[in-house]
């Protein structure tokens, strides 16, 4: 079973090179967040494993040299880091979801945002501004928040890299909802996806 999973997750150099040609940049803090999760889940050895595989693929990265807020890095490289982690750790989709769900917990800016905007609606509306501070492309549309029916809808436009990031964002957006909504049970699904031919990604978070 493990060998089958390894074959499924094994990265193809041609596909990696194709991914890396996609334009769009993100602030370095995203890489720091990735590294923090790797360290938590796989230990310091896990960081070295990811760095080693990135070098083998021709895209070296040293996490301890990342400049979190003063430098832009390719978003494609951020996604490649996730793909490499899935390969070297034999992760499943549930691990990628957990990675996305954990990311806001490691972000100082997210914690500050959630603490400052105590109203769920205000926090929800600040989402697009938060996106612009971290990405130089794409549009985050906080489309709908229905507190009565207990769901929110987030749309991500002009963003198409690799399907694995959809799983990551499901976890990420669910965690944001967990910060601003008082509930013990959340579920998240991607109802529209650019990798399935839709014009944008749409994530719907429900709570009880």
Buried (B, 14 or more C-beta within 10 A) or exposed (E): EEEEBEEEBEBEEEEBEEBBEBEBBBBBBBBBBBBBBBBEBBEEEBBEBBBEBBEEBEBEBEBEEBEEEEEBBBBBBBBBBBBBBBBBBBBEBEBBBBBBBBBBBBBEBBEEBBEEBEEBEEBBEBBEEBBEEBBEBBBBBBBEBEEEEEBBBBBBBEBBBBEBBBBBBBBBBBBBBBBBBEEEEBEBEBEBBBBEEEEBBBBBBBBE
